[in-house]
Amino acid sequence: MGIRLLKLLVTGTNKPPAVLNFNGALHLVFGPTDTGKSYTLDCLKYALGGSGRPKDIGHSSGYTSVALQFKSDTNVDYTVFRSVVSDESILYEGLHEIPPSIDIPPIKPGIPELLTSLSGARDKKIITGKGAIGNLTAGDLRYFSMFDEMKTLGDIPLVGKDRKLQTRYRSALSLILSGTDDSTTTLPTSTKDNTIARGQVQALDEEIKSLRSGLPKDAAKPDLQEQLSRIDSQLLEMSKYLQVNSTQLQSLKETRQEIQSKIRDLNTRRSAATEAKDRFMLLDHKYHSDLERLHTLKTAASVFASYEARPCPLCHTDISHQTRHAELAETETQTVSTASIAEMAKIESLRAGLAQAIKDLDEELGQTASELTILHSQDSENLSQQSALLAPTSSTIKTGISALSEQRTELSLAIRDIERIEQLEKRRGEFALRTKRQTQKIERNVASDAQAICTRILHLLRSWAVPDVESVHLDLDDADIKINHRQRISYGKGKRGIFLAAYAVALMENALARKHPHLGCVAIDSPLVTYKDPKYGDSEDALDDAVKDKFFDWLANRQEHGQVIILENEEPNAILLSRIPHTEFVGKYGAKGRKGFIPIA
């Protein structure tokens, strides 16, 4: 598992590329201060997904892109390009010095996901905080693989000072050590969950209080259930009674429907007959008026000839001068009288027929009234028979279905509310437990792996001739080691650096040998501080030059799994240097050779 770094390239417009070849093997980068060694490590971390951009070292201005070529343990080549301006990262399969054409699509989703996959960390869970669990990320892998000068020589344990990250780093170290993640760990509630639980308890208390306010005073669930049982028995008795008479009752209801239908038909017929009679009576009255008018006309015609002609009382014109006088004179009054008599006879004949029709309607109305009387009597009798069937025969039935049903509903609702209260109180108890702050106690079985890497650290330190190293222990709380029962950071810079180098290498070798998650390489800045500060005399914290030689000899002969990259001020002797793949930076004012990581004219 893991990756091997091949080449680092930093480029910019109109800038000569800065290139460092690692070739997938161990590599030493050495040279004086301010030659870009730390900048090189910043670029490695940035290319591998780190959030911090490489710090500007003056002559790095104008370099805007970092590219890193690396190989997986299955020998698949990859190249990642990342912009120092936008932080955009693009990943491709294959080796490229510039982003390839659009014909070669980038790999999705990107470098963080690829690193976790290649390092055996995909879907591995770690505890990231109190009551919280998450995935082991590429950032966790980088943290235990890339060591800048501050982490190497600083006086802060690897767990760091940020309390928010300490739990995460302890969990990540445990996973790298043991290969067992925290997916099955039972977690205490987080602070956020505590707050949510308190809100839930308050809401449940309000709901319980509301439900109790609607219950009868001193209502007990067993008493209510007993009352409900009695009502159910009463309703069952009533149901049986009604079921016995249901057939006869249904027959009476069907008969009454027929009676009601006939009554409706007869009422319709009676209304129609009454309306027809009213119209006929009105017509007879009209005929009577017509007869009186014709009789008057007949009488006037008979006496008209006996009247003397006289002048007009208004204009005094003699009647003989009137235009129609001659016509009137010619009209025979007998004709008028005869016509009136004929018309009167016709009307009398019509009245006779109308009188017969009215008589027929009166007979029909009488018959209808008689039939209605009989039907209403039958309807009344039918209702009486139904009432008799429905009449209660016991005190239970006298109570009535409606009243019993209402009582049953009230009792059922009360019992339901009590059961709801019981459920809410149970949930309240569960949430109440979550409101209590709990200490997160995590037990991990890392003893055998911890012993293995401590043994390896001790072996490395002794092979490097680091003096006075008697024991090495792992402190999971600090995510760091103790030397001779002292914290690593309690020593001076010289020993802190060399101790951390042994720790980082042993951790990587153990993880790769046991196929535990790891990036597969380590890069360590300034592990060797061999000076003796005259201010402190022969301090135990300063390392002898022999340590440097032993360290570089180990580096030259190293055959174990994993890639080791060392960035150091110290230079090995010529014999050792010839055996170690290396890159030397001579500095701005140094002898001939490469001035630094960034090309300087």
C-alpha positions as CSV (number, residue, x, y, z in Angstrom):
1,M,0.0,0.0,0.0
2,G,1.0,3.7,-0.2
3,I,2.8,5.7,-2.8
4,R,6.3,6.5,-3.9
5,L,7.3,10.1,-4.9
6,L,8.9,10.4,-8.3
7,K,9.4,14.1,-9.2
8,L,8.4,17.5,-8.0
9,L,8.1,20.4,-10.4
10,V,7.3,24.0,-9.7
11,T,6.6,26.2,-12.7
12,G,5.5,29.7,-13.6
13,T,5.1,31.9,-16.6
14,N,8.5,32.9,-18.0
15,K,10.2,31.0,-15.2
16,P,12.7,28.2,-15.4
17,P,11.1,25.1,-13.9
18,A,12.2,24.0,-10.4
19,V,12.6,20.2,-10.5
20,L,13.5,17.7,-7.9
21,N,13.8,14.0,-8.8
22,F,13.1,11.4,-6.1
23,N,12.8,8.4,-8.5
24,G,10.5,6.5,-6.1
25,A,13.4,5.8,-3.7
26,L,15.0,7.2,-0.6
27,H,16.5,10.7,-1.2
28,L,18.6,13.2,0.7
29,V,18.2,16.9,0.0
30,F,20.9,18.9,1.9
31,G,22.4,22.4,1.8
32,P,22.6,25.5,3.9
33,T,19.7,27.6,5.2
34,D,17.5,29.5,2.8
35,T,18.1,27.3,-0.2
36,G,14.5,26.1,-0.4
37,K,14.5,22.8,1.5
38,S,11.6,23.7,3.7
39,Y,9.9,25.2,0.7
40,T,10.3,21.8,-1.1
41,L,8.5,20.1,1.8
42,D,5.7,22.7,1.7
43,C,5.3,22.0,-2.0
44,L,5.0,18.3,-1.4
45,K,2.3,18.7,1.2
46,Y,0.5,21.2,-0.9
47,A,0.5,19.0,-4.0
48,L,-0.8,16.1,-1.9
49,G,-3.8,18.1,-0.8
50,G,-2.6,20.3,2.1
51,S,-4.4,23.5,2.8
52,G,-1.4,25.7,3.3
53,R,0.2,27.3,0.2
54,P,4.0,27.1,0.0
55,K,5.5,30.1,1.8
56,D,7.1,32.7,-0.5
57,I,10.9,32.5,-0.1
58,G,11.5,35.6,-2.2
59,H,12.9,34.1,-5.4
60,S,9.9,31.8,-5.5
61,S,7.7,34.8,-6.6
62,G,6.1,34.2,-10.0
63,Y,5.9,30.4,-9.6
64,T,2.2,29.6,-9.8
65,S,1.9,25.8,-10.2
66,V,3.1,22.8,-8.3
67,A,3.2,19.4,-10.0
68,L,4.0,16.1,-8.3
69,Q,4.5,12.7,-10.0
70,F,4.1,9.6,-8.0
71,K,3.6,5.9,-8.3
72,S,1.2,3.5,-6.5
73,D,2.3,0.2,-5.1
74,T,0.7,-1.5,-8.1
75,N,3.0,0.6,-10.4
76,V,0.4,2.9,-11.7
77,D,1.8,6.4,-12.4
78,Y,-0.1,9.6,-11.5
79,T,0.5,13.3,-11.8
80,V,-1.2,16.0,-9.8
81,F,-1.2,19.7,-10.8
82,R,-2.2,22.4,-8.3
83,S,-2.4,26.1,-8.8
84,V,-0.8,28.3,-6.1
85,V,-3.1,31.1,-7.2
86,S,-6.6,29.4,-7.1
87,D,-5.8,26.2,-5.1
88,E,-7.4,24.2,-7.9
89,S,-6.1,20.7,-8.1
90,I,-6.3,18.4,-11.2
91,L,-5.2,14.7,-11.1
92,Y,-4.2,12.7,-14.2
93,E,-3.0,9.1,-14.7
94,G,0.4,8.9,-16.2
95,L,3.5,11.1,-16.0
96,H,3.2,14.7,-17.2
97,E,5.2,17.8,-16.8
98,I,2.5,20.1,-18.1
99,P,-1.3,19.5,-18.0
100,P,-2.2,17.1,-20.9
101,S,-4.6,17.9,-23.7
102,I,-8.3,17.6,-23.3
103,D,-8.1,14.1,-24.9
104,I,-6.8,12.8,-21.5
105,P,-9.6,13.3,-18.9
106,P,-8.6,14.1,-15.3
107,I,-9.3,11.6,-12.6
108,K,-12.3,12.3,-10.4
109,P,-13.0,13.0,-7.6
110,G,-9.3,14.0,-6.9
111,I,-6.1,13.7,-4.9
112,P,-7.5,13.3,-1.4
113,E,-9.8,10.4,-2.4
114,L,-7.0,8.7,-4.4
115,L,-4.5,9.0,-1.5
116,T,-6.9,7.4,1.0
117,S,-7.6,4.6,-1.5
118,L,-4.0,3.9,-2.4
119,S,-3.0,4.1,1.3
120,G,-5.6,1.5,2.4
121,A,-7.6,4.1,4.3
122,R,-10.8,4.2,2.3
123,D,-13.9,4.1,4.5
124,K,-11.8,3.7,7.6
125,K,-13.5,5.4,10.6
126,I,-11.8,7.4,13.4
127,I,-13.2,9.4,16.3
128,T,-12.9,13.0,15.3
129,G,-14.2,14.6,18.5
130,K,-16.5,14.1,21.5
131,G,-19.3,11.9,20.3
132,A,-18.3,12.3,16.6
133,I,-16.9,9.8,14.1
134,G,-15.6,10.4,10.6
135,N,-13.3,9.0,7.9
136,L,-9.6,8.8,8.1
137,T,-8.5,11.5,5.5
138,A,-5.5,12.3,3.3
139,G,-4.8,15.1,5.8
140,D,-4.4,12.5,8.6
141,L,-2.1,10.5,6.5
142,R,0.0,13.6,5.6
143,Y,0.2,14.6,9.3
144,F,2.0,11.3,10.2
145,S,4.2,11.3,7.0
146,M,5.3,14.9,6.3
147,F,7.3,16.5,9.1
148,D,8.4,20.1,8.7
149,E,11.1,21.6,10.9
150,M,8.6,22.9,13.4
151,K,7.1,19.4,14.0
152,T,10.6,17.8,14.0
153,L,12.3,20.2,16.4
154,G,9.4,21.8,18.1
155,D,8.5,21.3,21.8
156,I,4.9,20.4,21.1
157,P,3.9,16.7,21.1
158,L,2.6,15.3,17.9
159,V,-1.0,15.4,19.2
160,G,-0.7,19.2,18.9
161,K,-2.1,22.0,20.9
162,D,-5.5,22.3,19.1
163,R,-8.0,20.5,21.4
164,K,-10.3,20.1,18.5
165,L,-7.8,18.0,16.6
166,Q,-6.2,16.1,19.4
167,T,-8.9,13.4,19.5
168,R,-8.6,13.0,15.8
169,Y,-4.8,12.6,15.8
170,R,-4.9,10.0,18.6
171,S,-7.5,8.0,16.7
172,A,-5.6,8.3,13.4
173,L,-2.4,7.1,15.1
174,S,-4.2,4.2,16.7
175,L,-5.6,3.2,13.3
176,I,-2.1,3.4,11.6
177,L,-0.7,1.4,14.5
178,S,-3.3,-1.4,14.8
179,G,-5.1,-1.3,11.5
180,T,-8.4,-1.4,13.4
181,D,-10.7,1.6,13.0
182,D,-13.3,3.1,15.4
183,S,-16.4,2.1,13.4
184,T,-17.6,-0.2,16.2
185,T,-16.8,2.2,19.1
186,T,-19.7,3.3,21.3
187,L,-19.5,7.1,21.6
188,P,-20.8,9.4,24.3
189,T,-23.0,12.2,23.2
190,S,-21.4,15.3,21.9
191,T,-21.9,18.8,23.3
192,K,-24.2,19.5,20.4
193,D,-26.2,16.3,21.1
194,N,-26.3,17.3,24.8
195,T,-27.9,20.6,23.8
196,I,-30.3,18.9,21.5
197,A,-31.2,16.4,24.2
198,R,-32.0,19.1,26.7
199,G,-34.3,20.8,24.2
200,Q,-36.0,17.4,23.5
201,V,-36.6,16.9,27.3
202,Q,-38.1,20.4,27.6
203,A,-40.4,19.7,24.6
204,L,-41.5,16.3,26.0
205,D,-42.2,17.9,29.4
206,E,-44.5,20.4,27.7
207,E,-46.3,17.7,25.8
208,I,-46.7,15.5,28.8
209,K,-48.1,18.4,30.8
210,S,-50.6,19.2,28.1
211,L,-51.8,15.7,27.8
212,R,-52.2,15.4,31.6
213,S,-54.3,18.5,31.8
214,G,-57.0,16.9,29.6
215,L,-57.3,13.7,31.7
216,P,-59.9,13.2,34.4
217,K,-58.6,13.9,37.9
218,D,-56.8,10.9,39.5
219,A,-57.3,8.9,36.2
220,A,-55.6,5.6,36.4
221,K,-55.2,3.4,33.3
222,P,-56.4,0.1,35.0
223,D,-59.7,1.9,36.2
224,L,-60.3,3.4,32.7
225,Q,-59.7,0.0,31.1
226,E,-62.2,-1.6,33.4
227,Q,-64.8,1.0,32.6
228,L,-64.2,0.6,28.9
229,S,-64.6,-3.2,29.2
230,R,-68.0,-2.7,30.9
231,I,-69.2,-0.4,28.1
232,D,-68.0,-2.8,25.5
233,S,-70.1,-5.5,27.2
234,Q,-73.1,-3.2,27.2
235,L,-72.7,-2.4,23.5
236,L,-72.3,-6.1,22.8
237,E,-75.6,-6.8,24.5
238,M,-77.3,-4.1,22.6
239,S,-75.8,-5.3,19.4
240,K,-77.1,-8.9,20.0
241,Y,-80.6,-7.6,20.8
242,L,-80.7,-5.5,17.6
243,Q,-79.3,-8.4,15.6
244,V,-82.1,-10.7,16.6
245,N,-84.8,-8.2,15.4
246,S,-82.8,-6.9,12.4
247,T,-84.7,-9.1,9.8
248,Q,-88.1,-8.0,10.9
249,L,-87.0,-4.5,11.3
250,Q,-85.5,-4.5,7.8
251,S,-88.8,-5.8,6.4
252,L,-90.8,-3.0,8.2
253,K,-88.4,-0.4,6.9
254,E,-88.8,-1.7,3.3
255,T,-92.6,-1.7,3.7
256,R,-92.5,1.8,5.0
257,Q,-90.4,2.9,2.1
258,E,-93.1,1.6,-0.2
259,I,-95.9,3.4,1.8
260,Q,-93.9,6.6,1.7
261,S,-93.5,6.2,-2.1
262,K,-97.3,5.8,-2.5
263,I,-98.0,8.8,-0.3
264,R,-95.6,10.9,-2.4
265,D,-97.4,9.7,-5.6
266,L,-100.9,10.4,-4.2
267,N,-99.8,13.8,-3.0
268,T,-98.5,14.6,-6.4
269,R,-101.8,13.5,-8.0
270,R,-103.8,15.5,-5.4
271,S,-101.8,18.6,-6.2
272,A,-102.3,18.1,-9.9
273,A,-106.1,17.6,-9.5
274,T,-106.4,20.6,-7.1
275,E,-104.5,22.8,-9.6
276,A,-106.7,21.6,-12.5
277,K,-109.9,22.2,-10.5
278,D,-108.7,25.8,-9.6
279,R,-108.1,26.5,-13.3
280,F,-111.6,25.1,-14.3
281,M,-113.3,27.2,-11.6
282,L,-111.5,30.3,-12.9
283,L,-112.7,29.4,-16.4
284,D,-116.3,28.9,-15.2
285,H,-116.2,32.3,-13.6
286,K,-115.1,33.8,-16.9
287,Y,-117.9,32.0,-18.7
288,H,-120.3,33.5,-16.2
289,S,-119.1,37.0,-16.9
290,D,-119.4,36.5,-20.6
291,L,-123.0,35.3,-20.2
292,E,-123.9,38.5,-18.2
293,R,-122.3,40.7,-20.9
294,L,-124.2,38.9,-23.7
295,H,-127.5,39.1,-21.8
296,T,-127.0,42.9,-21.4
297,L,-126.3,43.2,-25.2
298,K,-129.4,41.3,-26.0
299,T,-131.5,43.5,-23.8
300,A,-130.0,46.7,-25.3
301,A,-130.8,45.4,-28.8
302,S,-134.4,44.8,-28.0
303,V,-135.0,48.4,-26.7
304,F,-132.7,50.3,-29.0
305,A,-135.4,51.0,-31.7
306,S,-137.7,52.6,-29.2
307,Y,-135.4,55.5,-28.5
308,E,-136.0,58.9,-30.4
309,A,-133.1,60.4,-32.4
310,R,-131.7,63.5,-31.0
311,P,-128.9,66.0,-31.8
312,C,-125.4,65.6,-30.3
313,P,-125.5,67.0,-26.8
314,L,-122.0,68.4,-27.4
315,C,-122.0,69.9,-30.8
316,H,-125.8,70.0,-31.4
317,T,-125.3,68.3,-34.8
318,D,-128.4,66.5,-36.0
319,I,-127.8,62.7,-36.0
320,S,-128.8,62.5,-39.6
321,H,-125.6,64.2,-40.4
322,Q,-123.5,61.5,-38.7
323,T,-121.5,59.3,-41.1
324,R,-122.5,56.0,-39.4
325,H,-126.1,57.0,-38.8
326,A,-127.2,55.5,-42.1
327,E,-125.3,52.3,-41.4
328,L,-126.9,52.1,-38.0
329,A,-130.1,52.8,-39.4
330,E,-129.6,49.9,-41.8
331,T,-128.5,47.5,-39.0
332,E,-131.2,45.5,-37.7
333,T,-131.2,45.2,-33.9
334,Q,-132.8,41.8,-34.3
335,T,-129.6,40.4,-35.7
336,V,-127.6,41.5,-32.7
337,S,-130.1,40.0,-30.4
338,T,-130.1,36.7,-32.3
339,A,-126.3,36.5,-32.3
340,S,-126.2,37.1,-28.5
341,I,-128.6,34.3,-27.9
342,A,-126.6,31.9,-30.0
343,E,-123.3,32.8,-28.2
344,M,-125.0,32.4,-24.8
345,A,-126.2,29.0,-25.8
346,K,-122.6,28.0,-26.8
347,I,-121.2,29.2,-23.5
348,E,-123.9,27.4,-21.5
349,S,-122.9,24.2,-23.3
350,L,-119.2,24.8,-22.4
351,R,-120.1,25.4,-18.8
352,A,-122.0,22.2,-18.6
353,G,-119.0,20.2,-19.8
354,L,-116.8,22.2,-17.4
355,A,-119.1,21.4,-14.5
356,Q,-118.8,17.7,-15.3
357,A,-115.0,18.0,-15.3
358,I,-115.0,19.7,-11.9
359,K,-117.3,17.0,-10.6
360,D,-114.9,14.3,-11.8
361,L,-112.0,16.1,-10.1
362,D,-113.9,16.4,-6.9
363,E,-114.5,12.7,-7.0
364,E,-110.8,12.0,-7.7
365,L,-109.7,14.3,-4.8
366,G,-112.1,12.6,-2.5
367,Q,-110.7,9.2,-3.5
368,T,-107.1,10.4,-3.1
369,A,-107.9,11.8,0.4
370,S,-109.4,8.5,1.4
371,E,-106.3,6.6,0.1
372,L,-104.0,9.0,1.8
373,T,-105.8,8.5,5.1
374,I,-105.4,4.8,4.8
375,L,-101.7,5.1,3.9
376,H,-100.9,7.5,6.7
377,S,-102.6,5.1,9.1
378,Q,-100.4,2.2,7.7
379,D,-97.3,4.4,8.0
380,S,-98.1,5.2,11.6
381,E,-98.7,1.6,12.4
382,N,-95.4,0.7,10.7
383,L,-93.5,3.2,12.9
384,S,-95.2,1.8,16.0
385,Q,-94.0,-1.7,15.1
386,Q,-90.5,-0.5,14.5
387,S,-90.5,1.4,17.8
388,A,-91.7,-1.7,19.5
389,L,-88.8,-3.7,18.1
390,L,-86.3,-1.0,19.0
391,A,-87.8,-0.5,22.5
392,P,-85.2,-1.3,25.2
393,T,-85.8,-4.3,27.2
394,S,-83.1,-3.7,29.9
395,S,-81.4,-0.9,31.7
396,T,-78.4,-1.4,29.5
397,I,-80.3,-0.9,26.2
398,K,-82.2,2.0,27.8
399,T,-78.9,3.8,28.2
400,G,-78.7,4.1,24.4
401,I,-76.1,3.4,21.8
402,S,-75.3,7.0,21.3
403,A,-74.6,7.7,25.0
404,L,-72.6,4.5,25.3
405,S,-70.6,5.3,22.2
406,E,-69.8,8.7,23.5
407,Q,-68.6,7.3,26.8
408,R,-66.5,4.7,25.0
409,T,-64.9,7.4,22.9
410,E,-64.0,9.5,25.9
411,L,-62.5,6.5,27.7
412,S,-60.6,5.4,24.7
413,L,-59.1,8.8,24.2
414,A,-58.1,9.0,27.9
415,I,-56.4,5.6,27.7
416,R,-54.7,6.6,24.5
417,D,-53.4,9.8,26.1
418,I,-52.1,7.8,29.1
419,E,-50.3,5.4,26.8
420,R,-48.9,8.4,24.9
421,I,-47.7,9.8,28.2
422,E,-46.0,6.5,29.1
423,Q,-44.2,6.5,25.7
424,L,-43.1,10.2,26.1
425,E,-41.8,9.5,29.6
426,K,-39.8,6.6,28.3
427,R,-38.3,8.8,25.6
428,R,-37.8,11.6,28.1
429,G,-35.7,9.2,30.2
430,E,-33.6,8.3,27.2
431,F,-33.0,12.0,26.3
432,A,-32.3,12.8,30.0
433,L,-29.4,10.4,29.9
434,R,-28.0,12.2,26.9
435,T,-28.1,15.6,28.7
436,K,-25.5,14.3,31.2
437,R,-22.0,15.0,30.3
438,Q,-20.0,11.8,29.9
439,T,-16.3,11.3,29.8
440,Q,-15.2,9.8,26.5
441,K,-13.3,6.6,27.4
442,I,-11.9,4.7,24.5
443,E,-10.0,1.5,24.9
444,R,-7.9,0.4,22.0
445,N,-5.8,-2.8,21.8
446,V,-2.6,-1.4,20.3
447,A,-0.2,-3.0,22.8
448,S,1.5,-5.4,20.4
449,D,1.9,-2.9,17.6
450,A,3.1,-0.2,20.0
451,Q,5.7,-2.6,21.4
452,A,6.8,-3.5,17.9
453,I,7.4,0.1,16.8
454,C,9.1,0.9,20.2
455,T,11.4,-2.0,19.6
456,R,12.2,-0.7,16.1
457,I,12.7,2.9,17.4
458,L,15.1,1.6,20.0
459,H,17.0,-0.4,17.4
460,L,17.2,2.6,15.0
461,L,18.5,5.0,17.7
462,R,21.1,2.5,18.9
463,S,22.2,1.9,15.3
464,W,22.5,5.7,14.9
465,A,24.7,5.7,18.0
466,V,22.4,8.1,19.9
467,P,23.7,7.9,23.4
468,D,21.9,7.1,26.6
469,V,18.8,5.5,25.1
470,E,17.6,2.8,27.4
471,S,13.9,2.5,26.7
472,V,11.2,3.7,24.4
473,H,7.5,3.8,25.1
474,L,4.5,5.0,23.1
475,D,2.3,7.7,24.7
476,L,-1.1,7.5,23.0
477,D,-2.4,10.6,24.8
478,D,0.4,12.7,23.2
479,A,0.5,10.6,20.0
480,D,4.2,10.7,20.7
481,I,7.0,8.6,22.3
482,K,8.9,8.7,25.6
483,I,12.6,8.0,25.8
484,N,13.8,6.7,29.1
485,H,10.3,7.5,30.5
486,R,10.7,11.2,29.5
487,Q,8.6,12.9,26.9
488,R,10.4,13.3,23.6
489,I,9.7,17.1,23.6
490,S,11.4,17.4,27.0
491,Y,14.8,16.9,25.3
492,G,16.6,19.6,23.4
493,K,16.3,20.1,19.7
494,G,19.1,17.8,18.8
495,K,17.5,14.7,20.4
496,R,13.9,15.8,19.6
497,G,14.7,15.7,15.9
498,I,16.5,12.4,15.8
499,F,13.9,10.8,18.1
500,L,11.1,11.9,15.8
501,A,12.9,10.6,12.7
502,A,13.2,7.1,14.3
503,Y,9.5,7.4,15.4
504,A,8.3,8.4,11.9
505,V,10.3,5.7,10.1
506,A,9.3,2.9,12.5
507,L,5.6,3.9,12.3
508,M,5.8,3.8,8.5
509,E,7.6,0.4,8.4
510,N,5.2,-1.2,10.8
511,A,2.1,0.0,8.9
512,L,3.4,-1.1,5.5
513,A,4.6,-4.5,6.8
514,R,1.2,-5.2,8.4
515,K,-0.8,-3.5,5.6
516,H,-2.2,-0.8,7.8
517,P,-3.1,2.6,6.4
518,H,-0.1,4.8,5.7
519,L,1.0,7.2,2.9
520,G,3.9,4.9,2.2
521,C,6.6,7.6,2.5
522,V,8.0,10.0,5.0
523,A,9.6,13.4,4.5
524,I,11.5,14.8,7.5
525,D,13.0,18.2,7.7
526,S,16.1,18.7,9.8
527,P,16.3,15.5,11.9
528,L,20.0,16.1,12.6
529,V,21.2,18.9,15.0
530,T,24.7,17.9,15.9
531,Y,26.2,21.2,17.2
532,K,27.2,21.7,20.8
533,D,26.1,25.1,22.0
534,P,29.0,26.7,23.9
535,K,26.5,28.6,26.0
536,Y,25.4,25.3,27.6
537,G,28.6,23.4,27.5
538,D,28.4,19.7,26.9
539,S,24.6,19.5,27.0
540,E,23.1,16.0,26.9
541,D,20.7,17.3,24.3
542,A,23.4,17.9,21.7
543,L,24.3,15.1,19.4
544,D,27.8,14.0,18.6
545,D,29.0,14.1,14.9
546,A,29.2,10.3,15.1
547,V,25.4,10.2,15.1
548,K,25.3,12.1,11.8
549,D,27.7,9.5,10.2
550,K,25.7,6.6,11.6
551,F,22.5,8.1,10.4
552,F,23.7,8.6,6.9
553,D,25.3,5.2,6.9
554,W,21.9,3.7,7.8
555,L,20.3,5.8,5.1
556,A,22.7,4.5,2.5
557,N,22.1,0.9,3.5
558,R,18.4,1.0,4.1
559,Q,16.3,-1.8,2.5
560,E,13.0,-1.7,4.4
561,H,9.6,-0.9,3.0
562,G,8.7,2.7,2.5
563,Q,10.3,5.8,0.9
564,V,12.3,8.1,3.2
565,I,13.1,11.6,2.1
566,I,15.4,13.7,4.4
567,L,15.9,17.4,4.1
568,E,18.9,18.4,6.1
569,N,21.6,21.1,6.6
570,E,24.2,18.5,7.4
571,E,26.2,16.9,4.7
572,P,27.5,13.3,4.8
573,N,31.1,12.5,4.1
574,A,32.1,11.9,0.5
575,I,32.1,8.1,0.8
576,L,28.6,8.0,2.2
577,L,27.3,10.7,-0.1
578,S,28.3,8.6,-3.1
579,R,26.0,5.8,-1.9
580,I,23.0,8.0,-1.1
581,P,20.7,9.3,-3.9
582,H,20.8,13.0,-3.2
583,T,20.4,16.6,-4.3
584,E,22.7,19.3,-3.0
585,F,21.9,23.0,-2.8
586,V,25.1,25.0,-2.4
587,G,23.5,28.3,-1.6
588,K,23.5,31.7,-3.3
589,Y,27.1,32.3,-2.4
590,G,28.4,28.7,-2.5
591,A,30.7,26.9,-4.8
592,K,29.7,25.7,-8.2
593,G,26.5,23.7,-8.2
594,R,22.7,24.1,-7.8
595,K,22.0,27.2,-5.7
596,G,18.7,26.0,-4.4
597,F,15.4,24.4,-5.3
598,I,14.3,27.5,-7.2
599,P,16.8,28.1,-10.1
600,I,18.9,31.2,-9.4
601,A,21.0,32.9,-12.1
